[in-house]
């Protein structure tokens, strides 16, 4: 029991130390690099590559020498009896039978067989296909890394968006509370209208509801980022970059001038892998019409008597050895092999058509991604200018309202316009970040 408790304490100490090694603050690039190593899908994609390497050797090994051994021991507890005609023996009477037991009651047999494949068309095709399968696994890992990178960028941006929204809502609430306090004092002194107070109360209540919802959303976005990064849900992850800093970092118009190469695109590579797979399936179907040749060498030992006392005087043992070849020549399959080959050929033609379609779709996606990224940058600049204008308009109306020149309705209109401009500005910043990631995934500059 004492040793068990010591083991538990040691385990807890190890895991606590492991948890303390994990940082809590991340830049976007640090979060991406951490996720590429710890994201659940990324880990399994790496295992797929390892599995493909093992499968490659498994295929190679089928054409190398194979040795099998067999050991058996039989003990006839009650040996079978055979009847031999009596006249078979000298002096025997015709019409009678003599009971005879053949062989010893105990037999030990050991054999070893070496087999070697000499020629098999399917083996040659299999060797060629393993390279294509390994390439597919590597490209699939690349695609998984792209998806992880995109998910981290979106999740990281959502956390910053929620944090910035909370900050803006707190500033808006402070400003409205100040206006409400002044309006209540004016109303109490008979210098203002009750409607002004009520309008501001409505605005304040809506802002507080939005703040409460945003605080909950902020916690959820951090948990989503943790899941994408491969961290426990409750890990205190904290982005160290600000949203405006990240947008400035991700605003890169020069990316629009990058040359688009199909050969660098991961989706194109995967469709090429599919074409290779279909090609080798077609070759495999054709190879089944070829003969196969195998060789084998067998060595065996047979001992009669008790294996424990095999050295006894009544023990006898014998050895045997066989060398042989197996040649299998396909002759007629009622057109089964022909149909299989034709189906594989059809699948190959379909894959070629899919490749052509993918080429056109990727070119279209590239043009669309460039257009979306351009629009995102332009919308960001416009929303930034609109926000500045909305802030000045709201500030002017606030001054007018405090001086009794503007009504509460006009102030509320200016505030609503400001809140809308703030939301559009935040959405525009997130669009710049996400649209850049989409374009980068198509160009695949990593």
C-alpha positions as CSV (number, residue, x, y, z in Angstrom):
1,X,0.0,0.0,0.0
2,X,2.8,2.4,0.9
3,X,4.5,1.7,-2.5
4,X,1.3,2.3,-4.3
5,X,0.8,5.7,-2.6
6,X,4.4,6.6,-3.5
7,X,3.7,5.7,-7.1
8,X,0.6,7.8,-7.2
9,X,2.4,10.8,-5.7
10,X,5.2,10.5,-8.1
11,X,2.8,10.3,-11.0
12,X,0.9,13.4,-9.8
13,X,4.2,15.2,-9.5
14,X,5.2,14.2,-13.0
15,X,1.9,15.4,-14.5
16,X,2.0,18.6,-12.6
17,X,5.5,19.3,-13.8
18,X,4.3,18.4,-17.4
19,X,1.4,20.9,-17.1
20,X,3.8,23.6,-15.8
21,X,6.0,23.1,-18.8
22,X,3.1,24.1,-21.1
23,X,3.1,27.9,-21.7
24,X,0.0,30.0,-21.2
25,X,0.8,32.9,-23.5
26,X,1.1,32.4,-27.2
27,X,1.6,34.6,-30.3
28,X,-0.3,33.4,-33.3
29,X,2.8,31.7,-34.8
30,X,3.6,30.0,-31.5
31,X,0.1,28.7,-31.2
32,X,0.3,27.3,-34.8
33,X,3.6,25.6,-34.1
34,X,2.3,24.1,-30.9
35,X,-0.9,22.9,-32.6
36,X,1.1,21.3,-35.4
37,X,2.8,19.1,-32.8
38,X,-0.1,18.5,-30.4
39,X,-3.3,18.7,-32.4
40,X,-5.2,15.4,-32.3
41,X,-5.6,15.2,-36.1
42,X,-2.0,16.2,-36.7
43,X,-0.8,13.5,-34.4
44,X,-2.8,10.8,-36.1
45,X,-1.7,12.1,-39.6
46,X,1.9,11.6,-38.5
47,X,1.0,8.1,-37.3
48,X,-0.5,7.5,-40.8
49,X,2.9,8.2,-42.3
50,X,4.5,5.8,-39.9
51,X,1.9,3.2,-40.8
52,X,2.5,3.7,-44.5
53,X,6.2,3.1,-44.0
54,X,5.5,-0.1,-42.1
55,X,3.1,-1.1,-44.9
56,X,5.7,-0.5,-47.5
57,X,8.1,-2.9,-45.7
58,X,5.3,-5.4,-45.2
59,X,4.8,-5.4,-49.0
60,X,8.5,-5.7,-49.7
61,X,8.8,-8.6,-47.2
62,X,6.3,-10.7,-49.1
63,X,8.9,-11.1,-51.9
64,X,11.7,-12.0,-49.5
65,X,12.5,-15.5,-48.2
66,X,9.8,-16.9,-45.8
67,X,10.6,-19.6,-43.3
68,X,7.9,-21.6,-41.5
69,X,8.4,-24.2,-38.8
70,X,6.0,-26.9,-37.6
71,X,6.3,-29.2,-34.6
72,X,3.8,-31.9,-33.7
73,X,3.6,-34.8,-31.2
74,X,1.0,-37.6,-31.2
75,X,0.4,-40.2,-28.6
76,X,-2.1,-42.9,-29.6
77,X,-3.7,-43.7,-26.3
78,X,-5.4,-46.7,-27.9
79,X,-3.9,-47.7,-31.2
80,X,-6.2,-48.8,-34.1
81,X,-6.2,-52.4,-35.0
82,X,-6.2,-53.7,-38.6
83,X,-7.3,-57.3,-39.5
84,X,-5.0,-59.2,-41.9
85,X,-6.3,-62.4,-43.6
86,X,-4.8,-65.4,-41.8
87,X,-3.6,-67.1,-45.0
88,X,-1.3,-64.1,-45.6
89,X,1.0,-65.5,-42.9
90,X,2.8,-68.9,-43.2
91,X,0.7,-71.6,-41.6
92,X,-2.4,-69.4,-41.4
93,X,-5.8,-70.8,-41.9
94,X,-7.9,-69.4,-44.8
95,X,-11.0,-67.6,-43.7
96,X,-9.5,-66.3,-40.5
97,X,-8.1,-62.8,-39.7
98,X,-5.1,-61.8,-37.6
99,X,-5.3,-58.5,-35.6
100,X,-2.3,-56.3,-36.3
101,X,-1.2,-52.9,-35.0
102,X,0.9,-50.8,-37.4
103,X,3.4,-48.2,-36.2
104,X,4.6,-47.1,-32.8
105,X,2.2,-45.4,-30.4
106,X,4.2,-42.2,-30.2
107,X,5.4,-40.0,-33.0
108,X,7.3,-36.6,-33.0
109,X,7.5,-34.6,-36.2
110,X,9.4,-31.4,-36.9
111,X,9.6,-29.6,-40.3
112,X,11.0,-26.4,-41.6
113,X,10.1,-24.9,-45.0
114,X,11.8,-22.1,-46.9
115,X,9.7,-20.4,-49.5
116,X,11.0,-17.9,-52.1
117,X,8.9,-16.0,-54.6
118,X,10.6,-16.0,-57.9
119,X,8.1,-14.1,-60.1
120,X,4.7,-12.5,-59.4
121,X,3.4,-9.6,-61.4
122,X,1.2,-8.4,-58.6
123,X,4.2,-8.2,-56.2
124,X,6.0,-5.9,-58.7
125,X,3.0,-3.6,-58.9
126,X,2.6,-3.7,-55.1
127,X,6.1,-2.4,-54.7
128,X,5.4,0.5,-57.1
129,X,2.1,1.2,-55.3
130,X,3.7,1.5,-51.9
131,X,5.7,4.5,-52.9
132,X,2.5,6.2,-54.1
133,X,0.7,5.3,-50.9
134,X,3.5,6.8,-48.8
135,X,3.3,9.9,-50.9
136,X,-0.4,10.1,-50.3
137,X,0.1,9.8,-46.5
138,X,2.7,12.6,-46.6
139,X,0.4,14.8,-48.7
140,X,-2.5,14.0,-46.4
141,X,-0.3,15.1,-43.4
142,X,0.4,18.3,-45.3
143,X,-3.4,18.9,-45.8
144,X,-4.1,18.1,-42.2
145,X,-1.4,20.7,-41.1
146,X,-3.1,23.3,-43.4
147,X,-6.5,22.6,-41.8
148,X,-4.9,22.8,-38.3
149,X,-3.2,26.1,-39.2
150,X,-6.4,27.5,-40.5
151,X,-8.4,26.4,-37.5
152,X,-5.8,27.9,-35.1
153,X,-5.8,31.2,-37.0
154,X,-9.6,31.4,-36.9
155,X,-9.8,30.3,-33.2
156,X,-7.0,32.7,-32.2
157,X,-8.8,35.5,-34.1
158,X,-12.1,34.7,-32.4
159,X,-10.5,35.0,-29.0
160,X,-9.1,38.4,-29.9
161,X,-12.4,39.4,-31.4
162,X,-14.2,38.4,-28.2
163,X,-11.7,40.2,-26.0
164,X,-11.8,43.4,-28.2
165,X,-15.6,43.3,-28.2
166,X,-15.6,43.1,-24.4
167,X,-13.3,46.1,-24.2
168,X,-15.5,48.1,-26.6
169,X,-18.7,47.2,-24.8
170,X,-17.2,48.2,-21.4
171,X,-16.2,51.6,-22.9
172,X,-19.7,52.0,-24.4
173,X,-21.4,51.1,-21.1
174,X,-19.2,53.6,-19.2
175,X,-20.2,56.4,-21.7
176,X,-23.9,55.6,-21.5
177,X,-23.8,55.4,-17.7
178,X,-22.3,58.8,-17.6
179,X,-25.0,60.2,-19.9
180,X,-27.7,58.4,-17.9
181,X,-26.4,59.8,-14.6
182,X,-26.5,63.3,-16.1
183,X,-30.0,62.8,-17.6
184,X,-31.4,61.5,-14.3
185,X,-30.0,64.6,-12.5
186,X,-31.5,66.9,-15.0
187,X,-34.9,65.1,-14.8
188,X,-34.8,65.2,-11.0
189,X,-34.3,69.0,-11.2
190,X,-37.0,69.4,-13.7
191,X,-34.6,70.4,-16.5
192,X,-35.0,67.2,-18.6
193,X,-37.6,64.8,-19.9
194,X,-38.3,61.4,-18.6
195,X,-38.1,60.0,-22.2
196,X,-34.4,60.9,-22.3
197,X,-33.8,58.8,-19.2
198,X,-35.8,55.9,-20.5
199,X,-34.0,55.9,-23.9
200,X,-30.6,55.7,-22.2
201,X,-31.9,53.0,-19.8
202,X,-32.9,50.9,-22.8
203,X,-29.5,51.4,-24.5
204,X,-27.7,50.6,-21.2
205,X,-29.7,47.4,-20.7
206,X,-29.0,46.2,-24.2
207,X,-25.3,46.9,-23.8
208,X,-25.1,45.0,-20.5
209,X,-26.9,42.0,-22.0
210,X,-24.4,42.1,-24.9
211,X,-21.5,42.3,-22.5
212,X,-22.7,39.3,-20.5
213,X,-23.1,37.2,-23.6
214,X,-19.7,38.3,-24.9
215,X,-18.0,37.4,-21.7
216,X,-19.4,33.9,-21.9
217,X,-18.4,33.7,-25.6
218,X,-14.9,34.8,-24.7
219,X,-14.5,31.7,-22.4
220,X,-15.9,29.4,-25.1
221,X,-13.5,30.8,-27.8
222,X,-10.6,30.1,-25.5
223,X,-11.8,26.6,-25.0
224,X,-12.1,26.1,-28.7
225,X,-8.6,27.4,-29.2
226,X,-7.4,24.9,-26.6
227,X,-9.1,22.0,-28.4
228,X,-7.5,23.0,-31.7
229,X,-4.1,23.3,-30.1
230,X,-4.4,19.9,-28.3
231,X,-4.6,21.4,-24.8
232,X,-7.0,20.6,-22.0
233,X,-10.2,22.7,-22.1
234,X,-9.4,24.5,-18.9
235,X,-5.9,25.5,-19.8
236,X,-5.4,29.2,-19.1
237,X,-4.4,30.1,-22.7
238,X,-3.8,33.8,-23.3
239,X,-3.1,35.4,-26.7
240,X,-0.4,38.0,-26.4
241,X,-1.1,39.8,-29.6
242,X,-3.7,42.5,-30.0
243,X,-6.3,42.3,-32.8
244,X,-5.1,45.4,-34.6
245,X,-1.5,44.1,-34.4
246,X,-2.5,40.9,-35.9
247,X,-4.4,42.6,-38.7
248,X,-1.4,44.7,-39.5
249,X,0.7,41.5,-39.6
250,X,-1.8,39.7,-41.9
251,X,-2.3,42.6,-44.3
252,X,0.0,41.6,-47.1
253,X,-1.1,42.9,-50.5
254,X,2.1,41.4,-52.0
255,X,0.6,38.0,-51.6
256,X,-1.9,38.8,-54.4
257,X,1.0,38.9,-56.8
258,X,2.3,35.4,-55.9
259,X,2.3,33.0,-58.9
260,X,-0.2,30.2,-58.5
261,X,1.4,26.7,-59.1
262,X,-0.9,23.7,-59.3
263,X,2.0,21.4,-58.4
264,X,2.4,23.2,-55.0
265,X,-1.3,22.9,-54.1
266,X,-2.1,20.1,-51.6
267,X,-5.5,19.3,-53.1
268,X,-3.9,18.9,-56.5
269,X,-1.3,16.6,-55.0
270,X,-4.0,14.4,-53.4
271,X,-5.9,14.1,-56.7
272,X,-2.6,13.1,-58.4
273,X,-2.2,10.5,-55.7
274,X,-5.6,9.2,-56.5
275,X,-4.7,8.9,-60.2
276,X,-1.5,7.0,-59.3
277,X,-3.6,4.7,-57.1
278,X,-6.1,4.0,-60.0
279,X,-3.2,3.4,-62.4
280,X,-1.6,0.8,-60.2
281,X,-5.0,-0.8,-59.6
282,X,-5.2,-1.1,-63.4
283,X,-1.7,-2.6,-63.6
284,X,-2.6,-5.0,-60.8
285,X,-5.7,-6.2,-62.6
286,X,-3.6,-6.8,-65.8
287,X,-0.8,-8.6,-63.8
288,X,-3.3,-11.3,-62.7
289,X,-3.1,-12.8,-66.2
290,X,0.7,-13.4,-65.8
291,X,2.1,-16.7,-64.4
292,X,3.5,-16.9,-60.9
293,X,6.6,-19.0,-59.9
294,X,7.7,-19.9,-56.4
295,X,10.3,-22.2,-55.0
296,X,10.4,-24.0,-51.7
297,X,12.9,-26.2,-49.7
298,X,11.6,-28.5,-47.0
299,X,13.5,-30.3,-44.3
300,X,11.8,-32.7,-41.9
301,X,12.5,-34.9,-38.9
302,X,10.3,-37.7,-37.7
303,X,11.0,-39.6,-34.4
304,X,9.2,-42.7,-33.2
305,X,8.9,-43.3,-29.4
306,X,8.7,-41.1,-26.4
307,X,10.3,-37.7,-27.2
308,X,11.7,-37.5,-23.6
309,X,13.4,-40.8,-23.8
310,X,14.1,-40.6,-27.5
311,X,17.7,-41.7,-26.9
312,X,16.3,-45.1,-25.8
313,X,17.2,-48.3,-27.6
314,X,13.7,-48.6,-29.0
315,X,13.7,-45.1,-30.4
316,X,14.0,-44.6,-34.2
317,X,14.2,-41.3,-36.1
318,X,14.4,-40.3,-39.7
319,X,15.0,-37.1,-41.7
320,X,13.7,-36.0,-45.1
321,X,14.1,-33.0,-47.4
322,X,12.3,-31.8,-50.5
323,X,13.1,-29.2,-53.1
324,X,10.3,-28.0,-55.4
325,X,8.8,-25.3,-57.6
326,X,5.2,-24.1,-58.0
327,X,4.2,-22.6,-61.3
328,X,0.7,-21.3,-61.7
329,X,-0.4,-20.3,-65.2
330,X,-3.8,-18.6,-65.6
331,X,-5.5,-20.1,-68.6
332,X,-9.2,-19.3,-68.7
333,X,-11.4,-17.4,-66.2
334,X,-14.6,-17.0,-68.3
335,X,-13.6,-13.3,-69.0
336,X,-13.5,-12.6,-65.2
337,X,-10.0,-11.1,-65.4
338,X,-10.9,-9.2,-68.5
339,X,-13.9,-7.6,-66.8
340,X,-11.8,-6.7,-63.7
341,X,-9.2,-5.1,-65.9
342,X,-11.8,-3.1,-67.8
343,X,-13.4,-1.8,-64.6
344,X,-9.9,-0.7,-63.3
345,X,-9.4,1.1,-66.6
346,X,-12.8,2.9,-66.3
347,X,-11.8,3.9,-62.7
348,X,-8.5,5.3,-64.1
349,X,-10.3,7.3,-66.7
350,X,-12.7,8.7,-64.1
351,X,-9.7,9.8,-62.0
352,X,-8.2,11.6,-65.0
353,X,-11.4,13.4,-65.5
354,X,-11.5,14.4,-61.8
355,X,-8.0,15.7,-62.2
356,X,-9.0,18.0,-65.0
357,X,-12.0,19.2,-63.0
358,X,-9.7,19.8,-60.0
359,X,-7.3,21.9,-62.1
360,X,-10.1,24.2,-63.2
361,X,-11.7,24.4,-59.8
362,X,-8.4,25.3,-58.1
363,X,-7.7,28.0,-60.6
364,X,-11.2,29.4,-59.9
365,X,-10.7,29.1,-56.1
366,X,-7.4,31.0,-56.4
367,X,-9.1,33.8,-58.3
368,X,-11.9,33.8,-55.8
369,X,-9.5,33.8,-52.8
370,X,-7.5,36.8,-54.3
371,X,-10.8,38.7,-54.8
372,X,-12.0,37.9,-51.3
373,X,-8.7,38.9,-49.8
374,X,-8.6,42.2,-51.8
375,X,-12.2,42.9,-50.7
376,X,-11.3,42.1,-47.1
377,X,-8.4,44.6,-47.1
378,X,-10.6,47.3,-48.8
379,X,-13.5,46.7,-46.4
380,X,-11.1,46.9,-43.5
381,X,-9.8,50.3,-44.6
382,X,-13.4,51.6,-45.3
383,X,-14.7,50.3,-41.9
384,X,-11.8,51.9,-40.1
385,X,-12.6,55.3,-41.7
386,X,-16.3,54.8,-41.0
387,X,-15.6,54.0,-37.4
388,X,-13.6,57.2,-37.0
389,X,-16.5,59.2,-38.6
390,X,-19.1,57.4,-36.4
391,X,-17.0,58.2,-33.3
392,X,-16.8,61.9,-34.2
393,X,-20.6,62.0,-34.9
394,X,-21.4,60.3,-31.6
395,X,-19.1,62.6,-29.7
396,X,-20.7,65.7,-31.3
397,X,-24.2,64.5,-30.5
398,X,-23.2,63.7,-27.0
399,X,-21.9,67.3,-26.6
400,X,-25.1,68.6,-28.2
401,X,-27.2,66.4,-25.9
402,X,-25.5,67.6,-22.8
403,X,-26.0,71.2,-23.9
404,X,-29.7,70.5,-24.6
405,X,-29.3,71.1,-28.4
406,X,-29.9,67.5,-29.5
407,X,-32.7,65.1,-28.4
408,X,-32.2,61.7,-26.8
409,X,-33.5,60.2,-30.1
410,X,-30.7,61.9,-32.0
411,X,-28.2,60.7,-29.5
412,X,-29.5,57.2,-29.6
413,X,-29.3,57.2,-33.4
414,X,-25.6,58.3,-33.2
415,X,-24.9,55.7,-30.6
416,X,-26.6,52.9,-32.7
417,X,-24.6,54.1,-35.7
418,X,-21.4,53.9,-33.7
419,X,-22.1,50.4,-32.4
420,X,-22.8,49.2,-35.9
421,X,-19.6,50.7,-37.1
422,X,-17.7,49.0,-34.3
423,X,-19.2,45.6,-35.2
424,X,-18.4,46.1,-38.9
425,X,-14.8,47.1,-38.0
426,X,-14.3,44.0,-35.9
427,X,-15.8,41.7,-38.6
428,X,-13.6,43.4,-41.2
429,X,-10.4,42.7,-39.2
430,X,-11.3,39.1,-38.7
431,X,-12.1,38.8,-42.5
432,X,-8.6,40.1,-43.3
433,X,-7.0,37.4,-41.1
434,X,-9.2,34.5,-42.3
435,X,-9.1,35.4,-46.1
436,X,-5.4,35.6,-46.0
437,X,-5.2,32.1,-44.5
438,X,-7.5,30.8,-47.2
439,X,-5.4,32.3,-50.0
440,X,-2.2,31.0,-48.4
441,X,-3.6,27.4,-48.2
442,X,-4.3,27.6,-52.0
443,X,-0.8,28.9,-52.7
444,X,0.8,26.6,-50.1
445,X,3.9,28.7,-49.5
446,X,4.8,26.8,-46.3
